[in-house]
Amino acid sequence: MTVERVEGPAGITLLRIGGEVDIVSAGPLTDAATAATVGARAVVLDLSTVTFFDSAGVRLVDRLARACDRNGAGFRVLAPTGGRARRVLDLVGMGEVLACEDLDAAVVALQ
C-alpha cells in the first residue's frame, strides 16, 4: 500500500490511499502522507477506495490533520457517505468536520 501524490485543482495536493488501512499499513502510510504535506497549501486525503478502515486509520487522519495544521495547510478528507472510511470517521466525530463527498466539495471547503 502506498500514498499517491497528485497535484489537484486550485493548487491542492491530493493524496490517494486505497485498499486496507490497518495497524500494519497505517504507520508507513502516515509517514509517507505526512512527508507529502510539506510545502502544501492545502491537502485532500482521498479515502474513497479504502476497503478496510479502523482505529489505525483514524490515527492516520488525526496525525495528518495535525501536520497540515503545523504547516499552515488546509486539510479535508474525501470520504463519500456509505464508504468504509466515512462510517468510521462519522462514528468518532471526525466525519462532520473533515469529510467531503467529492473533490469539488473539498475544494470549496478549502477556499
N, CA, C and O atoms as a GROMACS GRO file, in nm:
protein
  444
    1MET      N    1   0.084  -0.117   0.000
    1MET     CA    2   0.000   0.000   0.000
    1MET      C    3   0.089   0.123   0.000
    1MET      O    4   0.188   0.130   0.073
    2THR      N    5   0.053   0.220  -0.083
    2THR     CA    6   0.131   0.342  -0.095
    2THR      C    7   0.040   0.464  -0.095
    2THR      O    8  -0.083   0.454  -0.106
    3VAL      N    9   0.103   0.578  -0.082
    3VAL     CA   10   0.034   0.706  -0.094
    3VAL      C   11   0.072   0.763  -0.231
    3VAL      O   12   0.189   0.779  -0.262
    4GLU      N   13  -0.030   0.792  -0.310
    4GLU     CA   14  -0.008   0.853  -0.440
    4GLU      C   15  -0.034   1.002  -0.426
    4GLU      O   16  -0.143   1.044  -0.386
    5ARG      N   17   0.066   1.082  -0.458
    5ARG     CA   18   0.052   1.228  -0.451
    5ARG      C   19   0.025   1.283  -0.590
    5ARG      O   20   0.099   1.255  -0.685
    6VAL      N   21  -0.082   1.362  -0.601
    6VAL     CA   22  -0.123   1.421  -0.727
    6VAL      C   23  -0.152   1.568  -0.702
    6VAL      O   24  -0.210   1.604  -0.600
    7GLU      N   25  -0.111   1.653  -0.795
    7GLU     CA   26  -0.148   1.793  -0.784
    7GLU      C   27  -0.292   1.807  -0.832
    7GLU      O   28  -0.321   1.781  -0.949
    8GLY      N   29  -0.379   1.847  -0.744
    8GLY     CA   30  -0.520   1.861  -0.775
    8GLY      C   31  -0.553   2.002  -0.820
    8GLY      O   32  -0.464   2.083  -0.842
    9PRO      N   33  -0.681   2.031  -0.833
    9PRO     CA   34  -0.724   2.163  -0.876
    9PRO      C   35  -0.694   2.270  -0.771
    9PRO      O   36  -0.684   2.241  -0.652
   10ALA      N   37  -0.679   2.393  -0.818
   10ALA     CA   38  -0.660   2.509  -0.730
   10ALA      C   39  -0.537   2.495  -0.639
   10ALA      O   40  -0.536   2.547  -0.528
   11GLY      N   41  -0.434   2.425  -0.686
   11GLY     CA   42  -0.311   2.413  -0.608
   11GLY      C   43  -0.320   2.319  -0.489
   11GLY      O   44  -0.235   2.323  -0.400
   12ILE      N   45  -0.421   2.236  -0.486
   12ILE     CA   46  -0.440   2.143  -0.375
   12ILE      C   47  -0.358   2.017  -0.399
   12ILE      O   48  -0.353   1.966  -0.511
   13THR      N   49  -0.295   1.968  -0.294
   13THR     CA   50  -0.223   1.842  -0.301
   13THR      C   51  -0.321   1.731  -0.267
   13THR      O   52  -0.379   1.729  -0.158
   14LEU      N   53  -0.339   1.638  -0.359
   14LEU     CA   54  -0.431   1.527  -0.340
   14LEU      C   55  -0.349   1.402  -0.308
   14LEU      O   56  -0.262   1.363  -0.385
   15LEU      N   57  -0.379   1.341  -0.194
   15LEU     CA   58  -0.311   1.218  -0.152
   15LEU      C   59  -0.411   1.104  -0.159
   15LEU      O   60  -0.512   1.104  -0.088
   16ARG      N   61  -0.384   1.005  -0.244
   16ARG     CA   62  -0.475   0.892  -0.262
   16ARG      C   63  -0.422   0.769  -0.191
   16ARG      O   64  -0.307   0.730  -0.206
   17ILE      N   65  -0.511   0.709  -0.112
   17ILE     CA   66  -0.481   0.583  -0.043
   17ILE      C   67  -0.595   0.488  -0.074
   17ILE      O   68  -0.712   0.525  -0.063
   18GLY      N   69  -0.564   0.366  -0.112
   18GLY     CA   70  -0.667   0.266  -0.138
   18GLY      C   71  -0.635   0.138  -0.066
   18GLY      O   72  -0.527   0.122  -0.010
   19GLY      N   73  -0.729   0.047  -0.069
   19GLY     CA   74  -0.707  -0.082  -0.005
   19GLY      C   75  -0.734  -0.077   0.144
   19GLY      O   76  -0.826  -0.008   0.189
   20GLU      N   77  -0.656  -0.150   0.220
   20GLU     CA   78  -0.678  -0.162   0.364
   20GLU      C   79  -0.588  -0.066   0.442
   20GLU      O   80  -0.468  -0.056   0.417
   21VAL      N   81  -0.650   0.005   0.535
   21VAL     CA   82  -0.575   0.089   0.628
   21VAL      C   83  -0.594   0.026   0.766
   21VAL      O   84  -0.699   0.038   0.828
   22ASP      N   85  -0.490  -0.042   0.811
   22ASP     CA   86  -0.497  -0.114   0.937
   22ASP      C   87  -0.368  -0.092   1.015
   22ASP      O   88  -0.285  -0.010   0.976
   23ILE      N   89  -0.351  -0.163   1.123
   23ILE     CA   90  -0.235  -0.145   1.211
   23ILE      C   91  -0.103  -0.170   1.138
   23ILE      O   92  -0.001  -0.108   1.170
   24VAL      N   93  -0.104  -0.258   1.040
   24VAL     CA   94   0.018  -0.289   0.966
   24VAL      C   95   0.053  -0.179   0.867
   24VAL      O   96   0.169  -0.140   0.856
   25SER      N   97  -0.046  -0.130   0.796
   25SER     CA   98  -0.019  -0.032   0.689
   25SER      C   99  -0.020   0.113   0.736
   25SER      O  100   0.040   0.198   0.671
   26ALA      N  101  -0.086   0.143   0.847
   26ALA     CA  102  -0.107   0.283   0.887
   26ALA      C  103   0.023   0.357   0.919
   26ALA      O  104   0.035   0.475   0.885
   27GLY      N  105   0.118   0.292   0.982
   27GLY     CA  106   0.244   0.360   1.017
   27GLY      C  107   0.319   0.411   0.895
   27GLY      O  108   0.347   0.530   0.885
   28PRO      N  109   0.351   0.322   0.801
   28PRO     CA  110   0.419   0.368   0.680
   28PRO      C  111   0.336   0.467   0.599
   28PRO      O  112   0.391   0.560   0.540
   29LEU      N  113   0.203   0.448   0.595
   29LEU     CA  114   0.118   0.542   0.523
   29LEU      C  115   0.120   0.680   0.587
   29LEU      O  116   0.123   0.781   0.518
   30THR      N  117   0.117   0.682   0.720
   30THR     CA  118   0.122   0.809   0.792
   30THR      C  119   0.252   0.882   0.763
   30THR      O  120   0.251   1.002   0.737
   31ASP      N  121   0.362   0.811   0.768
   31ASP     CA  122   0.492   0.872   0.740
   31ASP      C  123   0.498   0.929   0.599
   31ASP      O  124   0.542   1.042   0.579
   32ALA      N  125   0.453   0.851   0.502
   32ALA     CA  126   0.457   0.895   0.362
   32ALA      C  127   0.362   1.012   0.339
   32ALA      O  128   0.398   1.108   0.269
   33ALA      N  129   0.242   1.006   0.395
   33ALA     CA  130   0.145   1.113   0.376
   33ALA      C  131   0.191   1.241   0.444
   33ALA      O  132   0.176   1.350   0.387
   34THR      N  133   0.247   1.231   0.562
   34THR     CA  134   0.296   1.349   0.634
   34THR      C  135   0.409   1.415   0.556
   34THR      O  136   0.413   1.537   0.544
   35ALA      N  137   0.500   1.336   0.504
   35ALA     CA  138   0.609   1.390   0.423
   35ALA      C  139   0.556   1.461   0.299
   35ALA      O  140   0.613   1.561   0.255
   36ALA      N  141   0.448   1.410   0.243
   36ALA     CA  142   0.391   1.469   0.122
   36ALA      C  143   0.321   1.602   0.148
   36ALA      O  144   0.292   1.675   0.053
   37THR      N  145   0.294   1.635   0.273
   37THR     CA  146   0.226   1.761   0.304
   37THR      C  147   0.321   1.879   0.314
   37THR      O  148   0.277   1.994   0.312
   38VAL      N  149   0.450   1.852   0.326
   38VAL     CA  150   0.548   1.961   0.342
   38VAL      C  151   0.541   2.053   0.221
   38VAL      O  152   0.556   2.010   0.106
   39GLY      N  153   0.520   2.179   0.247
   39GLY     CA  154   0.513   2.279   0.141
   39GLY      C  155   0.378   2.290   0.074
   39GLY      O  156   0.361   2.373  -0.015
   40ALA      N  157   0.282   2.209   0.115
   40ALA     CA  158   0.148   2.214   0.054
   40ALA      C  159   0.068   2.330   0.110
   40ALA      O  160   0.079   2.362   0.228
   41ARG      N  161  -0.012   2.391   0.025
   41ARG     CA  162  -0.104   2.497   0.068
   41ARG      C  163  -0.230   2.437   0.128
   41ARG      O  164  -0.285   2.488   0.226
   42ALA      N  165  -0.276   2.329   0.067
   42ALA     CA  166  -0.395   2.258   0.112
   42ALA      C  167  -0.381   2.112   0.071
   42ALA      O  168  -0.320   2.080  -0.031
   43VAL      N  169  -0.439   2.023   0.152
   43VAL     CA  170  -0.426   1.879   0.130
   43VAL      C  171  -0.564   1.814   0.137
   43VAL      O  172  -0.643   1.842   0.227
   44VAL      N  173  -0.591   1.726   0.040
   44VAL     CA  174  -0.710   1.642   0.045
   44VAL      C  175  -0.662   1.497   0.048
   44VAL      O  176  -0.590   1.452  -0.041
   45LEU      N  177  -0.702   1.426   0.151
   45LEU     CA  178  -0.671   1.284   0.165
   45LEU      C  179  -0.788   1.204   0.106
   45LEU      O  180  -0.898   1.206   0.162
   46ASP      N  181  -0.764   1.136  -0.005
   46ASP     CA  182  -0.869   1.062  -0.075
   46ASP      C  183  -0.875   0.919  -0.021
   46ASP      O  184  -0.786   0.838  -0.046
   47LEU      N  185  -0.981   0.890   0.052
   47LEU     CA  186  -1.004   0.756   0.108
   47LEU      C  187  -1.120   0.687   0.040
   47LEU      O  188  -1.175   0.590   0.093
   48SER      N  189  -1.159   0.734  -0.078
   48SER     CA  190  -1.280   0.684  -0.143
   48SER      C  191  -1.268   0.538  -0.189
   48SER      O  192  -1.371   0.473  -0.210
   49THR      N  193  -1.147   0.485  -0.204
   49THR     CA  194  -1.133   0.345  -0.247
   49THR      C  195  -1.080   0.255  -0.136
   49THR      O  196  -1.034   0.144  -0.162
   50VAL      N  197  -1.085   0.302  -0.013
   50VAL     CA  198  -1.040   0.221   0.101
   50VAL      C  199  -1.140   0.108   0.126
   50VAL      O  200  -1.261   0.130   0.128
   51THR      N  201  -1.088  -0.013   0.144
   51THR     CA  202  -1.174  -0.130   0.165
   51THR      C  203  -1.181  -0.173   0.312
   51THR      O  204  -1.271  -0.248   0.350
   52PHE      N  205  -1.087  -0.126   0.393
   52PHE     CA  206  -1.088  -0.153   0.537
   52PHE      C  207  -1.030  -0.033   0.608
   52PHE      O  208  -0.928   0.022   0.564
   53PHE      N  209  -1.093   0.009   0.717
   53PHE     CA  210  -1.050   0.130   0.788
   53PHE      C  211  -1.090   0.113   0.934
   53PHE      O  212  -1.207   0.095   0.965
   54ASP      N  213  -0.991   0.119   1.024
   54ASP     CA  214  -1.019   0.103   1.166
   54ASP      C  215  -0.954   0.215   1.245
   54ASP      O  216  -0.925   0.321   1.190
   55SER      N  217  -0.931   0.193   1.373
   55SER     CA  218  -0.875   0.299   1.458
   55SER      C  219  -0.736   0.343   1.412
   55SER      O  220  -0.697   0.458   1.435
   56ALA      N  221  -0.663   0.256   1.348
   56ALA     CA  222  -0.532   0.295   1.294
   56ALA      C  223  -0.551   0.398   1.183
   56ALA      O  224  -0.470   0.489   1.169
   57GLY      N  225  -0.656   0.384   1.107
   57GLY     CA  226  -0.688   0.483   1.004
   57GLY      C  227  -0.729   0.616   1.064
   57GLY      O  228  -0.693   0.722   1.013
   58VAL      N  229  -0.803   0.611   1.174
   58VAL     CA  230  -0.841   0.734   1.244
   58VAL      C  231  -0.716   0.806   1.292
   58VAL      O  232  -0.707   0.928   1.280
   59ARG      N  233  -0.620   0.733   1.347
   59ARG     CA  234  -0.494   0.794   1.391
   59ARG      C  235  -0.420   0.855   1.273
   59ARG      O  236  -0.363   0.964   1.286
   60LEU      N  237  -0.421   0.788   1.158
   60LEU     CA  238  -0.358   0.841   1.039
   60LEU      C  239  -0.420   0.976   1.003
   60LEU      O  240  -0.348   1.073   0.979
   61VAL      N  241  -0.552   0.984   0.999
   61VAL     CA  242  -0.621   1.109   0.966
   61VAL      C  243  -0.588   1.216   1.068
   61VAL      O  244  -0.562   1.331   1.031
   62ASP      N  245  -0.590   1.181   1.195
   62ASP     CA  246  -0.559   1.278   1.300
   62ASP      C  247  -0.417   1.332   1.288
   62ASP      O  248  -0.395   1.453   1.297
   63ARG      N  249  -0.322   1.244   1.268
   63ARG     CA  250  -0.182   1.288   1.255
   63ARG      C  251  -0.160   1.373   1.131
   63ARG      O  252  -0.085   1.470   1.135
   64LEU      N  253  -0.226   1.338   1.023
   64LEU     CA  254  -0.213   1.416   0.900
   64LEU      C  255  -0.278   1.554   0.918
   64LEU      O  256  -0.224   1.654   0.872
   65ALA      N  257  -0.393   1.558   0.982
   65ALA     CA  258  -0.459   1.687   1.009
   65ALA      C  259  -0.370   1.775   1.095
   65ALA      O  260  -0.360   1.896   1.071
   66ARG      N  261  -0.307   1.718   1.195
   66ARG     CA  262  -0.217   1.795   1.282
   66ARG      C  263  -0.094   1.843   1.207
   66ARG      O  264  -0.048   1.956   1.228
   67ALA      N  265  -0.039   1.760   1.119
   67ALA     CA  266   0.077   1.800   1.039
   67ALA      C  267   0.040   1.916   0.947
   67ALA      O  268   0.117   2.011   0.933
   68CYS      N  269  -0.076   1.908   0.886
   68CYS     CA  270  -0.122   2.018   0.799
   68CYS      C  271  -0.139   2.146   0.881
   68CYS      O  272  -0.101   2.254   0.836
   69ASP      N  273  -0.195   2.133   0.998
   69ASP     CA  274  -0.215   2.250   1.084
   69ASP      C  275  -0.081   2.313   1.120
   69ASP      O  276  -0.066   2.435   1.116
   70ARG      N  277   0.017   2.231   1.156
   70ARG     CA  278   0.151   2.284   1.190
   70ARG      C  279   0.214   2.355   1.070
   70ARG      O  280   0.287   2.453   1.087
   71ASN      N  281   0.187   2.304   0.949
   71ASN     CA  282   0.246   2.361   0.828
   71ASN      C  283   0.162   2.474   0.768
   71ASN      O  284   0.200   2.531   0.665
   72GLY      N  285   0.050   2.506   0.831
   72GLY     CA  286  -0.035   2.612   0.781
   72GLY      C  287  -0.115   2.574   0.658
   72GLY      O  288  -0.156   2.661   0.581
   73ALA      N  289  -0.137   2.446   0.638
   73ALA     CA  290  -0.212   2.398   0.521
   73ALA      C  291  -0.353   2.357   0.561
   73ALA      O  292  -0.374   2.303   0.669
   74GLY      N  293  -0.448   2.385   0.474
   74GLY     CA  294  -0.583   2.336   0.496
   74GLY      C  295  -0.587   2.186   0.477
   74GLY      O  296  -0.500   2.129   0.412
   75PHE      N  297  -0.689   2.121   0.534
   75PHE     CA  298  -0.698   1.975   0.525
   75PHE      C  299  -0.842   1.930   0.520
   75PHE      O  300  -0.926   1.976   0.597
   76ARG      N  301  -0.871   1.839   0.429
   76ARG     CA  302  -1.001   1.773   0.420
   76ARG      C  303  -0.979   1.628   0.377
   76ARG      O  304  -0.875   1.592   0.323
   77VAL      N  305  -1.080   1.546   0.403
   77VAL     CA  306  -1.077   1.405   0.368
   77VAL      C  307  -1.188   1.379   0.267
   77VAL      O  308  -1.303   1.416   0.289
   78LEU      N  309  -1.153   1.315   0.157
   78LEU     CA  310  -1.252   1.273   0.058
   78LEU      C  311  -1.298   1.134   0.100
   78LEU      O  312  -1.227   1.035   0.080
   79ALA      N  313  -1.418   1.128   0.157
   79ALA     CA  314  -1.473   1.002   0.207
   79ALA      C  315  -1.624   1.005   0.187
   79ALA      O  316  -1.697   1.055   0.272
   80PRO      N  317  -1.670   0.952   0.076
   80PRO     CA  318  -1.813   0.956   0.046
   80PRO      C  319  -1.899   0.884   0.149
   80PRO      O  320  -1.856   0.784   0.207
   81THR      N  321  -2.018   0.935   0.171
   81THR     CA  322  -2.114   0.872   0.261
   81THR      C  323  -2.138   0.728   0.217
   81THR      O  324  -2.155   0.699   0.099
   82GLY      N  325  -2.138   0.638   0.314
   82GLY     CA  326  -2.159   0.496   0.285
   82GLY      C  327  -2.030   0.419   0.268
   82GLY      O  328  -2.031   0.296   0.272
   83GLY      N  329  -1.918   0.489   0.248
   83GLY     CA  330  -1.790   0.422   0.236
   83GLY      C  331  -1.739   0.377   0.372
   83GLY      O  332  -1.780   0.429   0.475
   84ARG      N  333  -1.650   0.282   0.370
   84ARG     CA  334  -1.597   0.227   0.496
   84ARG      C  335  -1.528   0.334   0.582
   84ARG      O  336  -1.553   0.342   0.702
   85ALA      N  337  -1.444   0.414   0.520
   85ALA     CA  338  -1.372   0.516   0.596
   85ALA      C  339  -1.469   0.618   0.654
   85ALA      O  340  -1.454   0.660   0.768
   86ARG      N  341  -1.568   0.659   0.577
   86ARG     CA  342  -1.663   0.760   0.624
   86ARG      C  343  -1.742   0.712   0.744
   86ARG      O  344  -1.765   0.788   0.838
   87ARG      N  345  -1.783   0.586   0.742
   87ARG     CA  346  -1.859   0.533   0.856
   87ARG      C  347  -1.778   0.542   0.984
   87ARG      O  348  -1.831   0.583   1.087
   88VAL      N  349  -1.651   0.506   0.978
   88VAL     CA  350  -1.566   0.511   1.098
   88VAL      C  351  -1.542   0.657   1.139
   88VAL      O  352  -1.550   0.690   1.257
   89LEU      N  353  -1.512   0.742   1.042
   89LEU     CA  354  -1.489   0.884   1.075
   89LEU      C  355  -1.614   0.947   1.136
   89LEU      O  356  -1.603   1.028   1.228
   90ASP      N  357  -1.731   0.911   1.087
   90ASP     CA  358  -1.855   0.962   1.146
   90ASP      C  359  -1.873   0.912   1.289
   90ASP      O  360  -1.918   0.988   1.376
   91LEU      N  361  -1.838   0.786   1.315
   91LEU     CA  362  -1.852   0.730   1.449
   91LEU      C  363  -1.767   0.803   1.552
   91LEU      O  364  -1.808   0.818   1.668
   92VAL      N  365  -1.650   0.850   1.512
   92VAL     CA  366  -1.561   0.917   1.607
   92VAL      C  367  -1.575   1.069   1.603
   92VAL      O  368  -1.501   1.140   1.672
   93GLY      N  369  -1.669   1.119   1.524
   93GLY     CA  370  -1.695   1.262   1.520
   93GLY      C  371  -1.608   1.342   1.426
   93GLY      O  372  -1.615   1.465   1.426
   94MET      N  373  -1.527   1.276   1.345
   94MET     CA  374  -1.438   1.348   1.253
   94MET      C  375  -1.503   1.370   1.116
   94MET      O  376  -1.464   1.460   1.042
   95GLY      N  377  -1.601   1.289   1.083
   95GLY     CA  378  -1.663   1.297   0.952
   95GLY      C  379  -1.730   1.430   0.926
   95GLY      O  380  -1.714   1.490   0.820
   96GLU      N  381  -1.805   1.477   1.022
   96GLU     CA  382  -1.879   1.602   1.006
   96GLU      C  383  -1.785   1.721   0.987
   96GLU      O  384  -1.818   1.816   0.916
   97VAL      N  385  -1.669   1.716   1.049
   97VAL     CA  386  -1.575   1.828   1.043
   97VAL      C  387  -1.484   1.821   0.922
   97VAL      O  388  -1.458   1.923   0.858
   98LEU      N  389  -1.435   1.701   0.888
   98LEU     CA  390  -1.330   1.689   0.786
   98LEU      C  391  -1.373   1.626   0.654
   98LEU      O  392  -1.313   1.655   0.550
   99ALA      N  393  -1.476   1.542   0.655
   99ALA     CA  394  -1.507   1.462   0.536
   99ALA      C  395  -1.591   1.539   0.434
   99ALA      O  396  -1.681   1.616   0.468
  100CYS      N  397  -1.559   1.515   0.308
  100CYS     CA  398  -1.632   1.571   0.195
  100CYS      C  399  -1.675   1.458   0.103
  100CYS      O  400  -1.609   1.354   0.096
  101GLU      N  401  -1.786   1.479   0.034
  101GLU     CA  402  -1.842   1.378  -0.055
  101GLU      C  403  -1.759   1.356  -0.181
  101GLU      O  404  -1.744   1.244  -0.228
  102ASP      N  405  -1.705   1.466  -0.234
  102ASP     CA  406  -1.630   1.458  -0.359
  102ASP      C  407  -1.523   1.566  -0.362
  102ASP      O  408  -1.516   1.651  -0.273
  103LEU      N  409  -1.440   1.562  -0.463
  103LEU     CA  410  -1.328   1.655  -0.473
  103LEU      C  411  -1.376   1.799  -0.486
  103LEU      O  412  -1.314   1.889  -0.430
  104ASP      N  413  -1.483   1.821  -0.560
  104ASP     CA  414  -1.535   1.957  -0.574
  104ASP      C  415  -1.575   2.016  -0.440
  104ASP      O  416  -1.546   2.133  -0.412
  105ALA      N  417  -1.641   1.936  -0.356
  105ALA     CA  418  -1.680   1.982  -0.223
  105ALA      C  419  -1.558   2.011  -0.136
  105ALA      O  420  -1.558   2.107  -0.058
  106ALA      N  421  -1.455   1.930  -0.149
  106ALA     CA  422  -1.330   1.953  -0.074
  106ALA      C  423  -1.263   2.082  -0.116
  106ALA      O  424  -1.214   2.157  -0.032
  107VAL      N  425  -1.261   2.109  -0.245
  107VAL     CA  426  -1.200   2.232  -0.296
  107VAL      C  427  -1.275   2.352  -0.241
  107VAL      O  428  -1.212   2.448  -0.195
  108VAL      N  429  -1.406   2.349  -0.244
  108VAL     CA  430  -1.487   2.459  -0.191
  108VAL      C  431  -1.459   2.478  -0.042
  108VAL      O  432  -1.443   2.590   0.005
  109ALA      N  433  -1.453   2.367   0.034
  109ALA     CA  434  -1.429   2.375   0.179
  109ALA      C  435  -1.292   2.434   0.212
  109ALA      O  436  -1.274   2.494   0.318
  110LEU      N  437  -1.196   2.417   0.122
  110LEU     CA  438  -1.060   2.464   0.148
  110LEU      C  439  -1.036   2.607   0.101
  110LEU      O  440  -0.929   2.663   0.127
  111GLN      N  441  -1.132   2.668   0.034
  111GLN     CA  442  -1.113   2.805  -0.015
  111GLN      C  443  -1.149   2.906   0.089
  111GLN      O  444  -1.138   3.026   0.065
   0.00000   0.00000   0.00000
